[in-house]
């Protein structure tokens, strides 16, 4: 086997993953892009600016995303566990019926909204599903978490705890 081929199979994917993380880190410390989206299953809407003063976890998800099936239930638990945290789960499916069915199937009670036309996901430059942006009470992004792993969820919760404890 050619050593160059083996190395390129290892190095190129690592470079691409690094690019995804680096792209997200550009948001840290900056104001989170505002949005106003309709809640799934109701006529109410949620805007990020209306949540100023609270720690907000803006999570992008889709029904076709296998890791989302693991992360959304954990995010719903964090939303209940930390009273100073608001989780806003933004669905990016083409059809909101799929999202409603997904929430019902997994019995998720979470603040889920629908990104009609995918304008918000574009503002955030979301690299993969799921990706979560942790926004402090001043409206600035303090942490970005992409993908799903148990270790990643623990790091996310550790960061959430640090922010909600500061309030």
MDTraj code that builds the backbone (N, CA, C; nanometers):
import mdtraj as md
import numpy as np

residues = "UNK UNK UNK UNK UNK UNK UNK UNK UNK UNK UNK UNK UNK UNK UNK UNK UNK UNK UNK UNK UNK UNK UNK UNK UNK UNK UNK UNK UNK UNK UNK UNK UNK UNK UNK UNK UNK UNK UNK UNK UNK UNK UNK UNK UNK UNK UNK UNK UNK UNK UNK UNK UNK UNK UNK UNK UNK UNK UNK UNK UNK UNK UNK UNK UNK UNK UNK UNK UNK UNK UNK UNK UNK UNK UNK UNK UNK UNK UNK UNK UNK UNK UNK UNK UNK UNK UNK UNK UNK UNK UNK UNK UNK UNK UNK UNK UNK UNK UNK UNK UNK UNK UNK UNK UNK UNK UNK UNK UNK UNK UNK UNK UNK UNK UNK UNK UNK UNK UNK UNK UNK UNK UNK UNK UNK UNK UNK UNK UNK UNK UNK UNK UNK UNK UNK UNK UNK UNK UNK UNK UNK UNK UNK UNK UNK UNK UNK UNK UNK UNK UNK UNK UNK UNK UNK UNK UNK UNK UNK UNK UNK UNK UNK UNK UNK UNK UNK".split()
xyz = np.array([
    [0.0848, -0.1181, 0.0000],
    [0.0000, 0.0000, 0.0000],
    [0.0891, 0.1241, 0.0000],
    [0.0515, 0.2225, -0.0743],
    [0.1267, 0.3458, -0.0878],
    [0.1127, 0.4301, 0.0397],
    [0.2248, 0.4658, 0.0994],
    [0.2254, 0.5435, 0.2241],
    [0.1597, 0.6799, 0.2036],
    [0.1820, 0.7421, 0.0896],
    [0.1211, 0.8736, 0.0617],
    [-0.0316, 0.8652, 0.0602],
    [-0.0846, 0.7567, 0.0032],
    [-0.2303, 0.7402, 0.0010],
    [-0.2847, 0.7231, 0.1421],
    [-0.2152, 0.6441, 0.2219],
    [-0.2580, 0.6219, 0.3603],
    [-0.2556, 0.7532, 0.4372],
    [-0.1471, 0.8273, 0.4254],
    [-0.1366, 0.9557, 0.4956],
    [-0.2437, 1.0537, 0.4506],
    [-0.2701, 1.0590, 0.3202],
    [-0.3719, 1.1529, 0.2724],
    [-0.5105, 1.1119, 0.3201],
    [-0.5340, 0.9823, 0.3378],
    [-0.6626, 0.9363, 0.3909],
    [-0.6803, 0.9749, 0.5371],
    [-0.5707, 0.9947, 0.6067],
    [-0.5764, 1.0341, 0.7476],
    [-0.5722, 1.1857, 0.7615],
    [-0.4811, 1.2508, 0.6936],
    [-0.4580, 1.3940, 0.7115],
    [-0.5703, 1.4797, 0.6543],
    [-0.6188, 1.4468, 0.5352],
    [-0.7229, 1.5291, 0.4736],
    [-0.8495, 1.5338, 0.5588],
    [-0.9031, 1.4184, 0.6062],
    [-1.0213, 1.4283, 0.6924],
    [-0.9946, 1.5085, 0.8206],
    [-0.8762, 1.4936, 0.8805],
    [-0.8437, 1.5717, 1.0002],
    [-0.8406, 1.7207, 0.9686],
    [-0.7871, 1.7560, 0.8533],
    [-0.7828, 1.8961, 0.8118],
    [-0.9249, 1.9501, 0.7957],
    [-1.0112, 1.8709, 0.7316],
    [-1.1490, 1.9161, 0.7101],
    [-1.2229, 1.9325, 0.8419],
    [-1.2029, 1.8399, 0.9347],
    [-1.2657, 1.8531, 1.0661],
    [-1.2134, 1.9784, 1.1358],
    [-1.0846, 2.0024, 1.1271],
    [-1.0266, 2.1227, 1.1854],
    [-1.0866, 2.2479, 1.1255],
    [-1.1130, 2.2467, 0.9954],
    [-1.1743, 2.3612, 0.9294],
    [-1.3153, 2.3859, 0.9817],
    [-1.3913, 2.2779, 1.0037],
    [-1.5258, 2.2934, 1.0574],
    [-1.5223, 2.3575, 1.1949],
    [-1.4331, 2.3085, 1.2796],
    [-1.4217, 2.3627, 1.4148],
    [-1.3729, 2.5072, 1.4104],
    [-1.2736, 2.5348, 1.3278],
    [-1.2199, 2.6707, 1.3172],
    [-1.3266, 2.7667, 1.2694],
    [-1.4087, 2.7245, 1.1724],
    [-1.5154, 2.8097, 1.1218],
    [-1.6140, 2.8461, 1.2305],
    [-1.6455, 2.7503, 1.3180],
    [-1.7364, 2.7765, 1.4285],
    [-1.6731, 2.8636, 1.5349],
    [-1.5426, 2.8488, 1.5559],
    [-1.4774, 2.9269, 1.6609],
    [-1.4743, 3.0756, 1.6262],
    [-1.4926, 3.1093, 1.5000],
    [-1.4996, 3.2504, 1.4612],
    [-1.6174, 3.3217, 1.5266],
    [-1.7194, 3.2457, 1.5679],
    [-1.8381, 3.3041, 1.6301],
    [-1.8178, 3.3355, 1.7782],
    [-1.7230, 3.2700, 1.8419],
    [-1.7070, 3.2838, 1.9864],
    [-1.6695, 3.4271, 2.0232],
    [-1.7450, 3.4808, 2.1199],
    [-1.7231, 3.6179, 2.1659],
    [-1.7994, 3.7217, 2.0870],
    [-1.8648, 3.6803, 1.9799],
    [-1.9412, 3.7733, 1.8960],
    [-2.0893, 3.7624, 1.9271],
    [-2.1628, 3.8662, 1.8906],
    [-2.3074, 3.8649, 1.9107],
    [-2.3710, 3.7536, 1.8281],
    [-2.4610, 3.6815, 1.8901],
    [-2.5331, 3.5753, 1.8191],
    [-2.6321, 3.6395, 1.7229],
    [-2.6368, 3.5920, 1.5993],
    [-2.7348, 3.6458, 1.5051],
    [-2.8778, 3.6279, 1.5588],
    [-2.9550, 3.7343, 1.5547],
    [-3.0921, 3.7286, 1.6052],
    [-3.1813, 3.6541, 1.5065],
    [-3.2910, 3.6022, 1.5574],
    [-3.3897, 3.5350, 1.4744],
    [-3.5245, 3.5423, 1.5431],
    [-3.6277, 3.5251, 1.4649],
    [-3.7644, 3.5116, 1.5163],
    [-3.8283, 3.4010, 1.4352],
    [-3.8585, 3.2888, 1.5022],
    [-3.9111, 3.1710, 1.4343],
    [-4.0364, 3.1203, 1.5043],
    [-4.1229, 3.0564, 1.4256],
    [-4.2474, 3.0016, 1.4784],
    [-4.2212, 2.8693, 1.5483],
    [-4.2849, 2.8540, 1.6657],
    [-4.2749, 2.7278, 1.7397],
    [-4.3460, 2.6176, 1.6634],
    [-4.2887, 2.4998, 1.6701],
    [-4.3523, 2.3834, 1.6102],
    [-4.4740, 2.3455, 1.6938],
    [-4.5876, 2.3303, 1.6300],
    [-4.7076, 2.2886, 1.7003],
    [-4.7898, 2.4017, 1.7591],
    [-4.7490, 2.5268, 1.7377],
    [-4.8287, 2.6392, 1.7877],
    [-4.8049, 2.7610, 1.6990],
    [-4.8852, 2.8623, 1.7190],
    [-4.8710, 2.9853, 1.6419],
    [-4.7747, 3.0837, 1.7056],
    [-4.7255, 3.0495, 1.8250],
    [-4.6327, 3.1382, 1.8955],
    [-4.4987, 3.1429, 1.8236],
    [-4.4228, 3.2470, 1.8520],
    [-4.2888, 3.2550, 1.7953],
    [-4.1878, 3.2815, 1.9063],
    [-4.0627, 3.2560, 1.8740],
    [-3.9526, 3.2771, 1.9673],
    [-3.8482, 3.3608, 1.8950],
    [-3.7991, 3.4634, 1.9638],
    [-3.6873, 3.5403, 1.9087],
    [-3.5729, 3.5346, 2.0081],
    [-3.4530, 3.5339, 1.9558],
    [-3.3363, 3.5298, 2.0437],
    [-3.3282, 3.6571, 2.1273],
    [-3.3577, 3.7704, 2.0656],
    [-3.3484, 3.8986, 2.1385],
    [-3.4449, 3.9035, 2.2569],
    [-3.5585, 3.8328, 2.2490],
    [-3.6533, 3.8325, 2.3607],
    [-3.6006, 3.7527, 2.4797],
    [-3.4962, 3.6748, 2.4588],
    [-3.4398, 3.5917, 2.5651],
    [-3.3151, 3.6543, 2.6283],
    [-3.2840, 3.7778, 2.5891],
    [-3.1677, 3.8467, 2.6451],
    [-3.1786, 3.8481, 2.7969],
    [-3.0690, 3.8255, 2.8644],
    [-3.0674, 3.8168, 3.0101],
    [-3.0655, 3.6726, 3.0583],
    [-3.0880, 3.5790, 2.9673],
    [-3.0838, 3.4363, 2.9994],
    [-2.9719, 3.3713, 2.9190],
    [-2.9278, 3.2559, 2.9652],
    [-2.8339, 3.1755, 2.8877],
    [-2.9183, 3.0924, 2.7918],
    [-2.8831, 3.0965, 2.6634],
    [-2.9627, 3.0293, 2.5610],
    [-2.8744, 2.9317, 2.4844],
    [-2.9242, 2.8120, 2.4687],
    [-2.8576, 2.7133, 2.3845],
    [-2.9375, 2.7033, 2.2547],
    [-2.8789, 2.7528, 2.1472],
    [-2.9424, 2.7481, 2.0150],
    [-2.8893, 2.6239, 1.9452],
    [-2.9771, 2.5255, 1.9282],
    [-2.9367, 2.3975, 1.8708],
    [-3.0040, 2.3767, 1.7356],
    [-2.9239, 2.3456, 1.6340],
    [-2.9760, 2.3168, 1.5007],
    [-2.9839, 2.1656, 1.4836],
    [-3.0996, 2.1170, 1.4357],
    [-3.1214, 1.9745, 1.4222],
    [-3.2106, 1.9448, 1.3020],
    [-3.2130, 1.8172, 1.2641],
    [-3.2975, 1.7707, 1.1552],
    [-3.3425, 1.6281, 1.1848],
    [-3.4545, 1.5900, 1.1290],
    [-3.5074, 1.4558, 1.1552],
    [-3.4230, 1.3469, 1.0902],
    [-3.3527, 1.3781, 0.9833],
    [-3.2684, 1.2803, 0.9138],
    [-3.1322, 1.2642, 0.9809],
    [-3.1078, 1.3394, 1.0856],
    [-2.9786, 1.3407, 1.1556],
    [-2.9783, 1.2367, 1.2678],
    [-2.9021, 1.1295, 1.2497],
    [-2.8951, 1.0240, 1.3518],
    [-2.8426, 1.0754, 1.4863],
    [-2.7349, 1.1569, 1.4908],
    [-2.6877, 1.2068, 1.6200],
    [-2.7902, 1.2966, 1.6914],
    [-2.8791, 1.3597, 1.6153],
    [-2.9822, 1.4447, 1.6767],
    [-3.0761, 1.3627, 1.7636],
    [-3.0952, 1.2362, 1.7269],
    [-3.1817, 1.1477, 1.8051],
    [-3.1229, 1.1214, 1.9434],
    [-2.9922, 1.1346, 1.9548],
    [-2.9255, 1.1181, 2.0839],
    [-2.9146, 1.2510, 2.1582],
    [-2.8860, 1.3574, 2.0861],
    [-2.8595, 1.4853, 2.1531],
    [-2.9861, 1.5566, 2.2006],
    [-3.0931, 1.5549, 2.1208],
    [-3.2136, 1.6295, 2.1597],
    [-3.2714, 1.5867, 2.2940],
    [-3.2834, 1.4569, 2.3233],
    [-3.3331, 1.4197, 2.4565],
    [-3.2425, 1.4706, 2.5692],
    [-3.1128, 1.4705, 2.5470],
    [-3.0204, 1.5211, 2.6496],
    [-3.0351, 1.6724, 2.6661],
    [-3.0544, 1.7428, 2.5557],
    [-3.0743, 1.8880, 2.5636],
    [-3.2056, 1.9207, 2.6350],
    [-3.3083, 1.8392, 2.6122],
    [-3.4362, 1.8598, 2.6808],
    [-3.4182, 1.8438, 2.8323],
    [-3.3350, 1.7488, 2.8733],
    [-3.3077, 1.7295, 3.0164],
    [-3.2295, 1.8484, 3.0745],
    [-3.1341, 1.9005, 2.9973],
    [-3.0577, 2.0172, 3.0437],
    [-3.1484, 2.1385, 3.0592],
    [-3.2456, 2.1510, 2.9693],
    [-3.3399, 2.2624, 2.9734],
    [-3.4199, 2.2617, 3.1029],
    [-3.4525, 2.1425, 3.1508],
    [-3.5268, 2.1278, 3.2767],
    [-3.4326, 2.1433, 3.3965],
    [-3.3128, 2.0897, 3.3853],
    [-3.2173, 2.0878, 3.4964],
    [-3.1696, 2.2271, 3.5369],
    [-3.1476, 2.3143, 3.4389],
    [-3.0933, 2.4479, 3.4679],
    [-3.1998, 2.5535, 3.4449],
    [-3.2487, 2.6123, 3.5548],
    [-3.3596, 2.7075, 3.5433],
    [-3.3198, 2.8352, 3.4692],
    [-3.1927, 2.8699, 3.4669],
    [-3.1483, 2.9907, 3.3968],
    [-3.1044, 2.9625, 3.2526],
    [-3.1390, 2.8447, 3.2013],
    [-3.1050, 2.8065, 3.0647],
    [-3.2329, 2.7921, 2.9829],
    [-3.2280, 2.8407, 2.8597],
    [-3.3372, 2.8191, 2.7655],
    [-3.2778, 2.7501, 2.6430],
    [-3.3312, 2.6332, 2.6103],
    [-3.2886, 2.5627, 2.4904],
    [-3.3876, 2.5953, 2.3789],
    [-3.3345, 2.6414, 2.2663],
    [-3.4159, 2.6655, 2.1476],
    [-3.3634, 2.5716, 2.0398],
    [-3.4445, 2.4709, 2.0072],
    [-3.4060, 2.3690, 1.9098],
    [-3.4631, 2.4082, 1.7736],
    [-3.3738, 2.4466, 1.6818],
    [-3.4158, 2.4956, 1.5505],
    [-3.4101, 2.3819, 1.4488],
    [-3.5271, 2.3453, 1.3983],
    [-3.5352, 2.2393, 1.2977],
    [-3.5162, 2.2975, 1.1580],
    [-3.4388, 2.2253, 1.0745],
    [-3.4101, 2.2739, 0.9399],
    [-3.4656, 2.1824, 0.8302],
    [-3.5591, 2.0948, 0.8639],
    [-3.6190, 2.0070, 0.7628],
    [-3.6922, 2.0901, 0.6572],
    [-3.7169, 2.0272, 0.5444],
    [-3.7948, 2.0930, 0.4388],
    [-3.9429, 2.0996, 0.4747],
    [-3.9899, 1.9996, 0.5486],
    [-4.1315, 1.9910, 0.5837],
    [-4.1456, 1.9856, 0.7356],
    [-4.2160, 2.0830, 0.7909],
    [-4.2288, 2.0872, 0.9375],
    [-4.3086, 1.9707, 0.9941],
    [-4.3885, 1.9021, 0.9098],
    [-4.4622, 1.7844, 0.9561],
    [-4.3657, 1.6763, 1.0048],
    [-4.2537, 1.6632, 0.9363],
    [-4.1531, 1.5642, 0.9777],
    [-4.0999, 1.5968, 1.1170],
    [-4.0756, 1.7236, 1.1421],
    [-4.0242, 1.7659, 1.2727],
    [-4.1265, 1.7403, 1.3829],
    [-4.2525, 1.7726, 1.3555],
    [-4.3580, 1.7496, 1.4547],
    [-4.3713, 1.6006, 1.4860],
    [-4.3637, 1.5190, 1.3828],
    [-4.3729, 1.3746, 1.4007],
    [-4.2536, 1.3221, 1.4828],
    [-4.1361, 1.3739, 1.4559],
    [-4.0141, 1.3365, 1.5272],
    [-4.0281, 1.3683, 1.6768],
    [-4.0724, 1.4891, 1.7081],
    [-4.0884, 1.5299, 1.8481],
    [-4.1897, 1.4407, 1.9197],
    [-4.2972, 1.4077, 1.8498],
    [-4.4003, 1.3211, 1.9078],
    [-4.3471, 1.1795, 1.9281],
    [-4.2774, 1.1276, 1.8279],
    [-4.2237, 0.9910, 1.8343],
    [-4.1283, 0.9730, 1.9520],
    [-4.0424, 1.0733, 1.9747],
    [-3.9434, 1.0641, 2.0819],
    [-3.9916, 1.1283, 2.2127],
    [-4.1183, 1.1717, 2.2140],
    [-4.1814, 1.2303, 2.3330],
    [-4.0965, 1.3435, 2.3910],
    [-4.0523, 1.4321, 2.3016],
    [-3.9656, 1.5422, 2.3429],
    [-4.0467, 1.6668, 2.3766],
    [-4.0237, 1.7167, 2.4954],
    [-4.0832, 1.8432, 2.5364],
    [-3.9691, 1.9442, 2.5375],
    [-3.9564, 2.0134, 2.4270],
    [-3.8460, 2.1068, 2.4096],
    [-3.8975, 2.2261, 2.3302],
    [-3.8365, 2.3391, 2.3493],
    [-3.8725, 2.4627, 2.2804],
    [-3.8245, 2.4523, 2.1350],
    [-3.9034, 2.3863, 2.0504],
    [-3.8633, 2.3601, 1.9126],
    [-3.9296, 2.4594, 1.8177],
    [-3.8494, 2.5124, 1.7264],
    [-3.8969, 2.6080, 1.6267],
    [-3.8565, 2.5586, 1.4876],
    [-3.9185, 2.6187, 1.3851],
    [-3.8955, 2.5749, 1.2476],
    [-3.8309, 2.6870, 1.1673],
    [-3.7202, 2.6534, 1.1014],
    [-3.6466, 2.7503, 1.0197],
    [-3.6942, 2.7422, 0.8745],
    [-3.8079, 2.8040, 0.8498],
    [-3.8664, 2.8069, 0.7150],
    [-3.7702, 2.8796, 0.6211],
    [-3.7325, 2.8144, 0.5140],
    [-3.6414, 2.8748, 0.4172],
    [-3.4949, 2.8687, 0.4567],
    [-3.4666, 2.8107, 0.5715],
    [-3.3283, 2.7895, 0.6189],
    [-3.2446, 2.9187, 0.6242],
    [-3.3084, 3.0281, 0.6615],
    [-3.2364, 3.1559, 0.6695],
    [-3.1489, 3.1649, 0.7949],
    [-3.1977, 3.1102, 0.9046],
    [-3.1228, 3.1184, 1.0304],
    [-3.0018, 3.0259, 1.0280],
    [-3.0187, 2.9047, 0.9775],
    [-2.9066, 2.8114, 0.9694],
    [-2.7955, 2.8707, 0.8820],
    [-2.8326, 2.9469, 0.7806],
    [-2.7329, 3.0122, 0.6948],
    [-2.6600, 3.1240, 0.7702],
    [-2.7337, 3.2004, 0.8534],
    [-2.6706, 3.3082, 0.9323],
    [-2.5635, 3.2532, 1.0264],
    [-2.5906, 3.1343, 1.0797],
    [-2.4992, 3.0733, 1.1764],
    [-2.3898, 2.9904, 1.1103],
    [-2.3993, 2.9721, 0.9804],
    [-2.2971, 2.8969, 0.9066],
    [-2.2754, 2.7588, 0.9693],
    [-2.3849, 2.6880, 0.9920],
    [-2.3818, 2.5588, 1.0609],
    [-2.3119, 2.4541, 0.9736],
    [-2.2048, 2.3916, 1.0273],
    [-2.1276, 2.2966, 0.9467],
    [-2.1858, 2.1555, 0.9416],
    [-2.2436, 2.1077, 1.0531],
    [-2.2965, 1.9718, 1.0624],
    [-2.4170, 1.9713, 1.1548],
    [-2.4929, 1.8640, 1.1475],
    [-2.6054, 1.8444, 1.2383],
    [-2.5653, 1.7408, 1.3411],
    [-2.5928, 1.7590, 1.4653],
    [-2.6404, 1.8828, 1.5247],
    [-2.5242, 1.9773, 1.5548],
    [-2.5540, 2.1042, 1.5628],
    [-2.4583, 2.2036, 1.6106],
    [-2.5329, 2.2966, 1.7055],
    [-2.4703, 2.3221, 1.8192],
    [-2.5310, 2.4068, 1.9222],
    [-2.4399, 2.5260, 1.9516],
    [-2.5027, 2.6413, 1.9688],
    [-2.4328, 2.7650, 2.0025],
    [-2.4819, 2.8086, 2.1397],
    [-2.3900, 2.8194, 2.2343],
    [-2.4258, 2.8608, 2.3693],
    [-2.4086, 3.0114, 2.3804],
    [-2.5193, 3.0794, 2.4057],
    [-2.5243, 3.2255, 2.4070],
    [-2.5395, 3.2731, 2.5512],
    [-2.4518, 3.3641, 2.5934],
    [-2.4599, 3.4140, 2.7313],
    [-2.5731, 3.5152, 2.7470],
    [-2.5928, 3.5613, 2.8682],
    [-2.7033, 3.6526, 2.8973],
    [-2.6867, 3.7911, 2.8340],
    [-2.5694, 3.8188, 2.7766],
    [-2.5474, 3.9436, 2.7028],
    [-2.5722, 3.9268, 2.5525],
    [-2.6009, 3.8036, 2.5100],
    [-2.6268, 3.7785, 2.3684],
    [-2.5031, 3.7415, 2.2882],
    [-2.3931, 3.7075, 2.3575],
    [-2.2688, 3.6715, 2.2889],
    [-2.2490, 3.5193, 2.2923],
    [-2.1974, 3.4669, 2.1831],
    [-2.1714, 3.3235, 2.1744],
    [-2.0457, 3.2912, 2.2547],
    [-2.0594, 3.1975, 2.3476],
    [-1.9481, 3.1591, 2.4338],
    [-1.8917, 3.0208, 2.4045],
    [-1.9683, 2.9392, 2.3333],
    [-1.9245, 2.8017, 2.3091],
    [-2.0001, 2.7474, 2.1886],
    [-1.9324, 2.6680, 2.1075],
    [-1.9956, 2.6020, 1.9927],
    [-1.9661, 2.4531, 2.0025],
    [-2.0702, 2.3739, 1.9894],
    [-2.0577, 2.2285, 1.9992],
    [-2.1189, 2.1666, 1.8743],
    [-2.0378, 2.0914, 1.7984],
    [-2.0868, 2.0252, 1.6774],
    [-2.0798, 1.8745, 1.6922],
    [-2.1791, 1.8071, 1.6333],
    [-2.1817, 1.6619, 1.6379],
    [-2.2330, 1.6101, 1.7704],
    [-2.2080, 1.4820, 1.7939],
    [-2.2514, 1.4212, 1.9189],
    [-2.1488, 1.3221, 1.9692],
    [-2.1179, 1.3354, 2.0969],
    [-2.0402, 1.2359, 2.1703],
    [-2.0716, 1.2575, 2.3176],
    [-2.0546, 1.1523, 2.3960],
    [-2.0784, 1.1662, 2.5407],
    [-1.9836, 1.2693, 2.6011],
    [-1.8576, 1.2654, 2.5600],
    [-1.7598, 1.3607, 2.6113],
    [-1.7980, 1.5033, 2.5710],
    [-1.8421, 1.5199, 2.4478],
    [-1.8842, 1.6520, 2.4013],
    [-2.0027, 1.7055, 2.4803],
    [-2.0969, 1.6176, 2.5124],
    [-2.2136, 1.6597, 2.5914],
    [-2.1720, 1.6985, 2.7332],
    [-2.0754, 1.6273, 2.7889],
    [-2.0265, 1.6629, 2.9232],
    [-1.9574, 1.7992, 2.9203],
    [-1.8781, 1.8237, 2.8166],
    [-1.8128, 1.9546, 2.8036],
    [-1.9156, 2.0658, 2.7872],
    [-2.0190, 2.0383, 2.7084],
    [-2.1251, 2.1367, 2.6887],
    [-2.1939, 2.1664, 2.8214],
    [-2.2285, 2.0630, 2.8969],
    [-2.2956, 2.0855, 3.0252],
    [-2.2043, 2.1600, 3.1229],
    [-2.0767, 2.1283, 3.1228],
    [-1.9819, 2.1985, 3.2089],
    [-1.9816, 2.3486, 3.1759],
    [-1.9820, 2.3814, 3.0482],
    [-1.9819, 2.5215, 3.0059],
    [-2.1144, 2.5882, 3.0404],
    [-2.2251, 2.5170, 3.0215],
    [-2.3564, 2.5706, 3.0582],
    [-2.3585, 2.6032, 3.2070],
    [-2.3130, 2.5080, 3.2880],
    [-2.3136, 2.5270, 3.4335],
    [-2.2326, 2.6515, 3.4719],
    [-2.1193, 2.6712, 3.4073],
    [-2.0384, 2.7889, 3.4366],
    [-2.1106, 2.9181, 3.4032],
    [-2.1852, 2.9201, 3.2952],
    [-2.2577, 3.0416, 3.2559],
    [-2.3798, 3.0676, 3.3433],
    [-2.4567, 2.9629, 3.3726],
    [-2.5768, 2.9858, 3.4525],
    [-2.5414, 3.0167, 3.5977],
    [-2.4275, 2.9671, 3.6441],
    [-2.3851, 2.9961, 3.7809],
    [-2.3398, 3.1412, 3.7967],
    [-2.2990, 3.2045, 3.6857],
    [-2.2534, 3.3446, 3.6913],
    [-2.3673, 3.4436, 3.7032],
    [-2.4888, 3.3996, 3.6762],
    [-2.6019, 3.4922, 3.6781],
    [-2.6468, 3.5228, 3.8182],
])
top = md.Topology()
chain = top.add_chain()
for i, resn in enumerate(residues, 1):
    res = top.add_residue(resn, chain, resSeq=i)
    for name in ("N", "CA", "C"):
        top.add_atom(name, md.element.get_by_symbol(name[0]), res)
traj = md.Trajectory(xyz[None], top)
